[in-house]
Amino acid sequence: MTQEELSERLCQVLSMLGGLEDAIMRKYDDLLVSNNEAARHLGCTPNTISRMIREGRLKRETIGDSTGIRYSSIVKCKAQ
């Protein structure tokens, strides 16, 4: 395999990984977690999560019969 072919293949793989990452994030968009679970992911206390909700930094949502914090918003908060 030439270096050009290898480079092209690497670009294809990276593109597919980007699509996979997007699909995973869409899956997590409907996953709700409790304050305790959110606190564990962010390395803080449940009281801190409650304060973040009051301040508008996180949002509690209801999907069907479940209420919690979207996991995707926890991931975004962790990345900041």
Secondary structure, DSSP 8 states (H G I E B T S, - for coil): --HHHHHHHHHHHHHHHHHHHHHHHHHHHT-EE-HHHHHHHHTS-HHHHHHHHHTTSS-EEEETTEEEEEHHHHHHHHH-
